[in-house]
Structures are given as structure tokens and as C-alpha cells.
Amino acid sequence: MTVAALETEDAVTLVESVMATVRQRIAARSLTPGARLPSIRAFAKSMQVSKSTVVEAYERLAAEGAIRSRPGSGFYAAGSLAPLSLAEIGPRLDRAVDPLWISRQSLEAGDDSLKPGCGWLPAAWMPQAALRRALRTVARADDVALADYGTPLGLPPLRNLLARRMAEHGIEASPEQIMLTESGTQAIDLLCRFLIEPGDTVLVDDPCFFNFHALLRAHRAKVVSVPYTPSGPDIELFAQALAEHRPRLYITNSAIHNPTGAILSPVTAHRLLKLADQSDLTIVEDDIFADFEHAPAPRLAAFDGLSRVVQIGSFSKTLSASVRCGFIAAPRDWIERLIDLKIATTFGGGRLAAELVLTLLKDGSYRKHMDLLRARLSRAMGETSTRLKAIGITPWIDQPAGLFLWCSLPDGVDAAEVARRALTDNIVLAPGNAFSLSQTASRFLRFNVAQCADERIFKMLEAATAR
């Protein structure tokens, strides 16, 4: 470690030490609500640190709400806290298992919670060292990259690279047909704003990613579901839904389906596109799990040539959920109007995130990370599947690629009740009906195999299913 790095680390440690001292005094009531803190000069002298260290500590504590700044007067301990409510501390067991249930529980869970039901990798599985190197590289960029808005279409070198990556899956898209977004979720939101009006019908798979339901509900769409099979949507029922409901849009995964892990077959893909063409149906193909697959799967966008199929993706599942960078690949004549919507809703693009993703993609770090990650997930898939089968929980598809196992519970066991019971043990599960518009998946749970290493998960499941 360099001298400069050591000095920086020492400075951070000193700031945290000052903050801890203030918090301790507040907790011990030696600093009561409204009491004035020691002056910066006096506290620096008593703590034997620099005045700048105390200034930074006070500013951080003020940002946390522990103290308050009064210009020209100094810093004061914050006012009294709201009365403690035990009801707010425990898990919310009374909420209905709706499309937001899993997201709410997973995102609000503490660091000590187990999250086999969440949809992302553990932080330790992400390329931490590569991310830090890329952050240092981006930190040395010019002033414009660090502080200015990105262009509405997005960083040109990253769009060029994405076009080449899509070509590897047989999708011909020029960089001018690719628009960067803040995430895959924002990509779908923009496309819904662009393609549908309140009351329009949208088709989804049953089961499907629960946030499709939530987003479509926010857009006041009428949502109709079609049962999903191991090779794609049930084509006969899909045709029936087209004739009966005349939907404007169909949103799906094709490479690796969430939550089932199924792969769209070429035969189903061709029949699906033929029906879409006959019915003037637009398809949004969410390809967010593309880089987890072991062998290339059919892409609707490749067969269609980005005519009536729009493809979206992001790097939140493979690189970092904190680095919000996604994309839309769409017909060329849609792009200008999508840019207008992006400007109206988010103004400029997130240039720093795009620069970071570009750095990781072009230096070889991402390829090496994904090679190791696929192997690690394959091992976890086998281990988790074996453990679940031993307690009577059966995978719908054996050894799928990616993160997820879609599993049925023993007869008579309700997944929602198991999930509510799990919350009392600080375990977040993903009950099937959160994914099912028809509410026909009450016996299913989705497991994220990367989050299933802890023995407590299987002990809880064994006890719950034995009941």
C-alpha cells in the first residue's frame, strides 16, 4: 500500500473515531437533545486530531441526522427520536403476497438476513477487485466524464461494444439503434410509456418476473397471462389470448426465463413470431440473464431482426446492482421518440455508470468474471437441487442455467405460509403466486442458488414442509 493510501486510510479511521465518540455521548445522554457540541477547535484539541477531521465527522453526523448544524452558532444534538414501535421492527407478516412482496422484503432485509428468494448475487460473488480498479480508472477521467450529463442516446463506445456483443447472438443492431438506460427496469418503463395507453392489454408469461406485473399495474394496463412451459409459452393458449384480448404488447424472457429457468425452443420461437406478425403484436424481450447461459439460446430479436421485437438488458445481475446501466435495442425509427421520453423523465444519462461498465467490459475483467461465475453457479445449482430434493421439494427443471430453481412443495403445503413463517427466522423466500397472475403457483417457491449456502435455510424448509 502506498504512503498516500495509508494516509487516506488513517484519515478515514480518525473521522470514524470522532463520530463514534459523539454517538457514544448522545447514547449516554451526556449530550442531550438540543445540547451544543464542543466547538471544532476544542474537540480537535481534546481528541488530538486536526480541525478538518472534526469538520468532516460533524458533517457526516449531520447528514445521518444525529446532529444538526445552525449556521453561525455551531452543531447541536438532534431532537428527541420518535417513540419506539416494536411493530415496526418485526417483519411485516400481514402484507399480501403481491408483485411487490419479494422486492420489499429483500430490499429491506438487514445484513443478518438470509435471502434465498432475492433475485441477485451475493456481494461477495461480484467482481469486487475489478470494480475497484475500474472506479480508480474512471476517477482519472476528464472533468466532463466526471461531472457532466451524458448524451441522451448514451456513451458511444459502450453502444458500439453492445452492438458487437449482440451480433454474437445473431442480432444485427447498429449503435444508433441502441439507447442506454439507467437499468433494465427503466428500459421497460420507457417502452411502456412509448407503446401503451392506460387500459391497453399486455400479455405476460405465467409465471413471470413479478416486477413485470408491478410495472404494468403502474401503467394502468390490463394484464393477461399465458401458461409457460419448459420450451416457452403454451402456443395454443397464446393464440387464444391474442384472438380474445387483442393485446398491444408481450413482455418475456427468452434466453433464461425468470423464474423457471426454462429456455425458449426454436420451434416455439418461430410459431410465436408468426402469431405476433399476424396480430400486429410488439414483443419486449428481456435478455438480462444472457451472460449466465452455458450455450446460446434462441433470441426472438435475432429471428425478427428488431422489427417488432425490442430487446433490453442490463449489468445489475452480473456486475453490480449499484451500477445502474441498461439498454434498449429497438427499431431505428423508434429511437428518436424514445430519446424524447428519456429526456422528459430522466434528462441526461448516467455517464459515470456507463464509463464504469465500459472499462470492465473492454479490459477482459468481465469475461474472466463470468467464466468463473458460471462454473460457481453450476456447482451451487447442483448442491441446492440435491438438498431440496432430500426434503421433498422438487425442481421444475433439473439443473437449469443461471440463478434460479423453480420448485414445487409437497402436496398440501402453501408457499405463502412457508414464506411468512421464514420471515420470523430472518429468511426471505419467494412464494410462487407473486410470479403468477392466475394465482396458480401456490405450491411453488423460486430459489436463488447463489443465496442458498446457509444450513439454516434447509432446516427451516424441512420443518415448514413437515407441518
C-alpha positions, 0 to 999 in steps of 0.5 A: 500500500502506498504512503498516500493510501495509508494516509487516506486510510488513517484519515478515514479511521480518525473521522470514524473515531470522532463520530463514534465518540459523539454517538457514544455521548448522545447514547449516554445522554451526556449530550442531550437533545438540543445540547451544543457540541464542543466547538471544532477547535476544542474537540480537535484539541481534546481528541488530538486530531486536526480541525478538518477531521472534526469538520468532516465527522460533524458533517457526516453526523449531520447528514445521518441526522444525529446532529444538526448544524445552525449556521453561525452558532455551531452543531447541536444534538438532534431532537428527541427520536420518535417513540419506539414501535416494536411493530415496526421492527418485526417483519411485516407478516400481514402484507399480501403476497403481491408483485411487490412482496419479494422486492420489499422484503429483500430490499429491506432485509438487514445484513443478518438476513438470509435471502434465498428468494432475492433475485441477485448475487451475493456481494461477495460473488461480484467482481469486487477487485475489478470494480475497484480498479475500474472506479480508480480508472474512471476517477482519472477521467476528464472533468466532463466524464466526471461531472457532466450529463451524458448524451441522451442516446448514451456513451458511444463506445459502450453502444458500439461494444453492445452492438458487437456483443449482440451480433454474437447472438445473431442480432444485427443492431447498429449503435444508433439503434441502441439507447442506454438506460439507467437499468433494465427496469427503466428500459421497460418503463420507457417502452411502456410509456412509448407503446401503451395507453392506460387500459391497453392489454399486455400479455405476460408469461405465467409465471413471470418476473413479478416486477413485470406485473408491478410495472404494468399495474403502474401503467394502468394496463390490463394484464393477461397471462399465458401458461409457460412451459419448459420450451416457452409459452403454451402456443395454443393458449397464446393464440387464444389470448391474442384472438380474445384480448387483442393485446398491444404488447408481450413482455418475456424472457427468452434466453433464461426465463425468470423464474423457471429457468426454462429456455425458449425452443426454436420451434416455439420461437418461430410459431410465436413470431408468426402469431405476433406478425399476424396480430400486429403484436410488439414483443419486449424481450428481456435478455438480462440473464444472457451472460449466465447461459452455458450455450446460446439460446434462441433470441426472438430479436435475432429471428425478427431482426428488431422489427417488432421485437425490442430487446433490453438488458442490463449489468445489475445481475452480473456486475453490480446492482449499484451500477445502474446501466441498461439498454434498449435495442429497438427499431431505428425509427423508434429511437428518436421518440424514445430519446424524447421520453428519456429526456422528459423523465430522466434528462441526461444519462448516467455517464459515470455508470456507463464509463464504469461498465465500459472499462470492465467490459473492454479490459477482459475483467468481465469475461474472466468474471463470468467464466468463473461465475458460471462454473460457481453457479453450476456447482451451487445449482447442483448442491441446492437441487440435491438438498431440496430434493432430500426434503421433498421439494422438487425442481421444475427443471433439473439443473437449469442455467443461471440463478434460479430453481423453480420448485414445487412443495409437497402436496398440501403445503402453501408457499405463502405460509412457508414464506411468512413463517421464514420471515420470523427466522430472518429468511426471505423466500419467494412464494410462487403466486407473486410470479403468477397472475392466475394465482396458480403457483401456490405450491411453488417457491423460486430459489436463488442458488447463489443465496442458498449456502446457509444450513439454516435455510434447509432446516427451516424448509424441512420443518415448514414442509413437515407441518 
